[in-house]
Amino acid sequence: MKPAEQSQNVPRPAPLVEVRRGPIVESRHRGHVAAVDGEGRLVASLGEPETITYLRSSAKPFQAIPLVTSSAADGFGLTAAELALACGSHSGEDLHAGVVAGMLDKIGLGEGFLKCGVHDPFDRATAERLRRRGESPGVLRNNCSGKHAGMLALARHLGAPPELYDDPAGPVQQAILHTVSQFSGVRTEEIALGTDGCGVPVFGLPVRAMALMYARLVAPPAGFAQATRDACARLVGAMTGHPELVGGTAGRFDTEVMRAARGLVVSKIGAEGVYTAGVLPCERWPKGLGLAFKIEDGEDRRARSTIAIESLRQLCVLDENAQKMLSPYASFPVLNHRGEIVGQIRPSFRLDGL
């Protein structure tokens, strides 16, 4: 393929966030946005919503659905808090490590079975405390440890070797793959598979299909099996009821969105500039709504929350109080090294279709 032909196949992202310094725009973050209602209609978009990218940690609620539909969650007596952690990218605080340890105790396996790896806790205070003590963070503080504990529970319930729970061809990951296919409407053989940061399969899907997944999570179609519909309600309730276990006790965007929305929104970040949310049926969206976007350059800090809040605002999801609570994440000052404000990071888009 010639370079000119290759360039024609590169998705064209839309400008979403501008970084202003003084009178000019110094930088821009671009990407693709899709909002899909409960009937599967694309109600708002920007860029190219059919762009394929990895779901990353936004897959976690769907990776937990087989844990519930298989009866593994009930068999091991997992609580709503533990299910919320299985759906989350937690901060690695003592609270989170303790919940994961409790899950493993119920499953009857030690932390040595977790294959998610080790990294510093997202919570800075926890990470600094461990460094002062000369302690390693340990696998329990990995942000994906709850998800992996849930996969171990499913493996034990299915009678599969727990040490192979991450095998893409094994029963645990195949059950998850079929769940992703069901919710996204993309056939299993058309889902691009990669390896996530925590070592398990990750799913490549169109941004529009990601939004559909979240619309179906908060308002599953009547054609879905009752066990699947019940699992959706249970996981959504767990996440909105325990937002501090999906993210952290402070300073985590998913947690703050769900607190501000007071049970109306399920929020889930993914790495490399991915974001997804499900809006439960409400007056504006009586059949629910799914939102997904991908920031082209993978920016996770200054652009993601800005785009998410502005998108939810334009979709009439956030009331005045919620917007006020989330204002620290809606835009950011640009500071120089003297601490002076010399610019601003702010949204710069209007969703098509609204």
C-alpha positions as CSV (number, residue, x, y, z in Angstrom):
1,M,0.0,0.0,0.0
2,K,1.3,3.4,-1.0
3,P,1.7,6.2,1.7
4,A,-1.0,8.2,0.0
5,E,-3.4,5.2,0.3
6,Q,-2.4,4.6,3.9
7,S,-3.2,8.2,4.8
8,Q,-6.7,7.8,3.4
9,N,-7.4,5.0,5.9
10,V,-6.4,7.0,9.0
11,P,-9.4,8.2,10.9
12,R,-9.9,11.9,11.0
13,P,-10.4,13.0,14.6
14,A,-12.2,16.2,15.7
15,P,-10.7,18.9,17.8
16,L,-12.0,18.4,21.4
17,V,-9.7,20.3,23.8
18,E,-7.6,23.4,23.3
19,V,-4.7,24.5,25.4
20,R,-4.5,28.3,25.3
21,R,-1.5,30.3,26.4
22,G,-2.1,34.0,26.2
23,P,-4.0,34.9,23.0
24,I,-3.3,31.8,21.0
25,V,-4.1,28.1,21.0
26,E,-0.8,26.4,21.7
27,S,-2.0,22.7,21.6
28,R,-5.1,20.7,20.8
29,H,-6.3,17.2,21.7
30,R,-8.4,15.5,19.1
31,G,-10.5,12.4,19.1
32,H,-13.7,10.5,18.3
33,V,-16.9,10.6,20.3
34,A,-20.1,8.5,20.2
35,A,-23.3,8.7,22.1
36,V,-25.8,5.8,21.6
37,D,-29.3,5.5,23.1
38,G,-30.9,2.3,24.4
39,E,-32.3,1.5,20.9
40,G,-28.9,1.6,19.4
41,R,-29.3,4.9,17.6
42,L,-26.3,7.2,17.3
43,V,-27.7,10.4,18.8
44,A,-24.5,12.5,18.9
45,S,-21.0,12.1,17.6
46,L,-17.8,13.8,16.6
47,G,-14.8,12.6,14.6
48,E,-15.3,9.1,13.2
49,P,-17.3,7.0,15.7
50,E,-16.5,3.8,13.7
51,T,-12.8,4.2,14.6
52,I,-11.5,1.0,16.2
53,T,-9.5,1.2,19.4
54,Y,-9.0,-0.9,22.5
55,L,-11.6,-0.8,25.2
56,R,-8.9,-1.1,27.9
57,S,-10.2,-0.9,31.5
58,S,-13.6,0.3,30.2
59,A,-14.2,-3.5,29.7
60,K,-14.2,-4.3,33.4
61,P,-17.9,-4.3,34.0
62,F,-18.4,-6.7,31.1
63,Q,-15.5,-8.9,32.3
64,A,-17.4,-9.2,35.5
65,I,-20.8,-10.2,34.0
66,P,-19.9,-13.9,33.6
67,L,-18.8,-13.8,37.2
68,V,-22.4,-13.0,38.1
69,T,-24.4,-14.9,35.4
70,S,-22.5,-18.1,36.1
71,S,-23.5,-18.0,39.8
72,A,-19.8,-17.8,40.8
73,A,-20.4,-14.5,42.6
74,D,-23.2,-16.1,44.7
75,G,-21.3,-19.3,45.2
76,F,-18.5,-17.5,46.8
77,G,-20.7,-15.0,48.6
78,L,-19.2,-11.9,46.9
79,T,-20.7,-8.7,48.2
80,A,-21.8,-5.6,46.3
81,A,-18.6,-3.9,47.4
82,E,-16.5,-6.8,46.1
83,L,-18.3,-6.7,42.8
84,A,-17.7,-3.0,42.5
85,L,-14.0,-3.5,43.0
86,A,-14.1,-6.2,40.3
87,C,-15.4,-3.5,37.9
88,G,-13.0,-0.8,39.0
89,S,-9.5,0.5,38.5
90,H,-8.9,1.2,42.1
91,S,-6.3,3.5,43.7
92,G,-4.4,0.8,45.7
93,E,-5.4,2.2,49.1
94,D,-5.5,0.0,52.1
95,L,-9.3,-0.2,51.6
96,H,-8.9,-1.6,48.2
97,A,-6.1,-4.1,49.1
98,G,-8.2,-5.3,52.0
99,V,-11.3,-6.0,49.8
100,V,-9.2,-7.9,47.3
101,A,-7.7,-10.0,50.1
102,G,-11.2,-10.8,51.3
103,M,-12.2,-11.9,47.9
104,L,-9.2,-14.2,47.6
105,D,-10.0,-15.6,51.1
106,K,-13.5,-16.5,49.9
107,I,-12.2,-18.1,46.8
108,G,-9.6,-20.1,48.7
109,L,-6.6,-18.9,46.8
110,G,-3.5,-16.8,47.8
111,E,-2.4,-13.6,46.2
112,G,0.3,-15.5,44.4
113,F,-2.4,-16.6,41.9
114,L,-3.0,-13.0,40.8
115,K,-1.2,-12.4,37.5
116,C,-1.9,-8.7,37.1
117,G,1.6,-7.6,38.1
118,V,2.8,-4.9,40.4
119,H,2.8,-1.1,40.1
120,D,2.8,1.9,42.5
121,P,-0.6,2.7,43.9
122,F,-2.5,5.4,42.1
123,D,-3.1,7.1,45.4
124,R,-0.1,9.3,46.0
125,A,-0.4,9.3,49.8
126,T,-0.4,5.5,49.9
127,A,2.5,5.2,47.5
128,E,4.6,7.7,49.5
129,R,3.8,5.9,52.8
130,L,5.0,2.6,51.3
131,R,8.2,4.2,50.0
132,R,8.9,5.7,53.5
133,R,8.5,2.2,55.0
134,G,10.6,0.6,52.3
135,E,7.7,-1.7,51.4
136,S,6.9,-3.0,47.9
137,P,3.3,-2.2,46.8
138,G,2.4,-5.8,46.2
139,V,0.0,-7.3,43.8
140,L,-3.1,-6.5,45.8
141,R,-2.6,-2.8,45.1
142,N,-2.5,-3.2,41.4
143,N,-5.5,-1.3,40.0
144,C,-6.7,-4.5,38.2
145,S,-6.4,-6.8,41.2
146,G,-10.2,-6.9,41.8
147,K,-10.9,-7.8,38.2
148,H,-8.3,-10.6,38.4
149,A,-9.7,-11.9,41.7
150,G,-13.1,-12.0,40.0
151,M,-11.6,-14.0,37.1
152,L,-10.1,-16.4,39.6
153,A,-13.5,-16.9,41.2
154,L,-15.0,-17.7,37.8
155,A,-12.2,-20.2,37.0
156,R,-12.7,-22.0,40.3
157,H,-16.5,-22.1,39.8
158,L,-16.1,-23.5,36.3
159,G,-13.6,-26.1,37.5
160,A,-10.9,-24.6,35.3
161,P,-7.2,-24.4,36.4
162,P,-6.9,-21.2,38.3
163,E,-3.3,-20.7,37.1
164,L,-4.6,-20.5,33.5
165,Y,-7.4,-18.0,34.1
166,D,-5.7,-15.5,31.7
167,D,-5.5,-18.0,28.8
168,P,-7.3,-16.4,25.8
169,A,-8.5,-19.8,24.7
170,G,-9.6,-20.9,28.2
171,P,-13.2,-20.9,29.5
172,V,-12.9,-17.7,31.6
173,Q,-11.6,-15.5,28.8
174,Q,-13.9,-17.1,26.2
175,A,-16.9,-16.4,28.4
176,I,-15.8,-12.7,28.6
177,L,-15.2,-12.5,24.9
178,H,-18.7,-13.7,24.2
179,T,-20.1,-11.2,26.6
180,V,-18.2,-8.4,24.9
181,S,-19.6,-9.6,21.6
182,Q,-23.1,-9.7,22.9
183,F,-23.1,-6.2,24.3
184,S,-21.2,-4.6,21.5
185,G,-23.0,-6.3,18.6
186,V,-19.6,-7.2,17.1
187,R,-19.0,-10.8,16.2
188,T,-16.3,-12.5,18.2
189,E,-14.2,-13.2,15.2
190,E,-14.2,-9.5,14.3
191,I,-13.1,-8.3,17.7
192,A,-9.4,-7.3,17.6
193,L,-7.6,-9.0,20.5
194,G,-4.5,-7.6,22.2
195,T,-2.9,-8.0,25.6
196,D,-3.8,-5.4,28.3
197,G,-1.4,-3.8,30.8
198,C,-2.5,-6.4,33.4
199,G,-1.8,-9.4,31.1
200,V,-5.3,-10.5,30.1
201,P,-7.0,-10.1,26.7
202,V,-8.1,-6.6,25.6
203,F,-10.8,-5.9,23.0
204,G,-10.5,-3.7,19.9
205,L,-13.9,-2.3,18.9
206,P,-15.4,0.7,17.2
207,V,-16.0,3.7,19.5
208,R,-19.7,3.5,18.6
209,A,-19.9,-0.1,19.7
210,M,-18.3,0.8,23.1
211,A,-21.1,3.4,23.6
212,L,-23.6,0.7,22.7
213,M,-22.2,-1.6,25.3
214,Y,-22.7,1.0,28.1
215,A,-26.2,1.8,26.9
216,R,-27.0,-1.9,27.1
217,L,-25.3,-2.2,30.5
218,V,-27.6,0.4,32.1
219,A,-30.7,-0.7,30.1
220,P,-30.2,-4.2,28.8
221,P,-32.5,-5.1,25.9
222,A,-35.5,-7.3,26.5
223,G,-34.0,-9.9,24.3
224,F,-31.1,-10.6,26.7
225,A,-31.5,-13.5,29.0
226,Q,-33.0,-12.6,32.4
227,A,-29.8,-13.7,34.1
228,T,-27.8,-11.2,32.0
229,R,-30.3,-8.4,32.7
230,D,-30.2,-9.2,36.4
231,A,-26.3,-9.2,36.3
232,C,-26.3,-5.7,34.7
233,A,-28.6,-4.3,37.4
234,R,-26.5,-5.9,40.1
235,L,-23.2,-4.6,38.8
236,V,-24.5,-1.1,38.0
237,G,-25.9,-0.9,41.5
238,A,-22.6,-2.1,43.0
239,M,-20.7,0.6,41.0
240,T,-23.0,3.5,41.8
241,G,-23.4,2.3,45.4
242,H,-19.7,2.0,46.0
243,P,-17.9,4.5,43.8
244,E,-14.9,4.7,46.1
245,L,-14.1,1.1,45.1
246,V,-14.4,1.8,41.4
247,G,-11.8,4.6,41.7
248,G,-10.7,5.8,45.1
249,T,-11.6,7.7,48.2
250,A,-10.5,11.0,46.7
251,G,-9.3,12.5,43.5
252,R,-10.5,9.8,41.1
253,F,-12.6,10.9,38.2
254,D,-14.9,7.9,38.0
255,T,-15.7,8.2,41.7
256,E,-16.4,11.9,41.5
257,V,-18.7,11.6,38.5
258,M,-20.8,8.8,40.1
259,R,-21.0,10.8,43.4
260,A,-22.0,14.0,41.6
261,A,-24.6,12.2,39.4
262,R,-26.2,10.5,42.4
263,G,-26.8,7.1,40.8
264,L,-27.7,8.3,37.4
265,V,-24.3,7.6,35.7
266,V,-21.9,4.7,35.6
267,S,-18.5,6.1,34.8
268,K,-15.4,4.1,33.7
269,I,-12.1,5.3,32.4
270,G,-9.8,3.3,30.2
271,A,-6.1,3.8,29.5
272,E,-4.8,5.7,26.5
273,G,-7.5,8.3,26.5
274,V,-10.5,6.1,26.5
275,Y,-13.7,7.0,28.4
276,T,-17.1,5.3,28.7
277,A,-20.2,6.1,30.6
278,G,-23.7,4.7,30.9
279,V,-26.7,7.0,31.7
280,L,-29.5,5.1,33.4
281,P,-33.0,5.7,32.0
282,C,-34.2,9.2,32.9
283,E,-36.5,11.9,31.6
284,R,-34.1,13.1,28.9
285,W,-33.0,9.5,28.0
286,P,-35.9,7.2,28.9
287,K,-34.2,4.2,27.3
288,G,-30.8,4.9,28.7
289,L,-27.6,6.2,27.0
290,G,-24.1,5.1,26.3
291,L,-21.2,7.5,25.8
292,A,-17.7,6.6,24.6
293,F,-14.7,8.5,23.3
294,K,-11.1,8.0,22.4
295,I,-8.5,10.8,22.6
296,E,-6.3,10.2,19.6
297,D,-3.0,11.0,21.4
298,G,-3.9,8.9,24.4
299,E,-3.9,11.8,26.8
300,D,-5.3,10.8,30.2
301,R,-5.0,13.8,32.5
302,R,-5.8,17.2,31.1
303,A,-8.1,16.2,28.3
304,R,-10.2,13.2,29.4
305,S,-12.2,14.7,32.2
306,T,-12.7,17.9,30.2
307,I,-14.2,16.1,27.3
308,A,-16.3,13.8,29.5
309,I,-17.9,16.6,31.5
310,E,-18.6,18.7,28.5
311,S,-20.1,15.8,26.6
312,L,-22.4,14.8,29.6
313,R,-23.4,18.5,29.9
314,Q,-24.3,18.8,26.3
315,L,-26.3,15.5,26.5
316,C,-28.3,17.1,29.4
317,V,-27.1,14.5,31.9
318,L,-25.5,16.7,34.6
319,D,-27.7,19.0,36.6
320,E,-26.4,22.3,37.9
321,N,-25.3,20.8,41.2
322,A,-23.4,18.0,39.5
323,Q,-21.7,20.5,37.2
324,K,-20.6,22.5,40.2
325,M,-19.2,19.4,42.0
326,L,-17.3,18.4,38.9
327,S,-16.1,21.9,38.0
328,P,-12.5,21.2,39.2
329,Y,-12.3,18.6,36.4
330,A,-14.0,20.6,33.7
331,S,-11.1,22.9,32.8
332,F,-7.7,23.6,34.1
333,P,-5.4,26.7,34.3
334,V,-2.1,26.7,32.6
335,L,0.5,27.8,35.2
336,N,4.1,29.0,34.8
337,H,6.9,28.1,37.2
338,R,6.0,31.1,39.4
339,G,2.5,29.7,39.9
340,E,0.9,32.4,37.7
341,I,-2.1,31.6,35.5
342,V,-0.9,32.1,31.9
343,G,-3.6,30.2,30.0
344,Q,-6.4,27.6,30.1
345,I,-7.2,24.1,29.1
346,R,-10.8,23.9,28.0
347,P,-13.3,22.1,25.8
348,S,-13.7,23.3,22.2
349,F,-16.4,21.2,20.6
350,R,-20.1,20.9,20.0
351,L,-21.5,17.3,19.5
352,D,-23.1,16.8,16.1
353,G,-26.7,15.6,16.2
354,L,-27.9,17.5,19.3
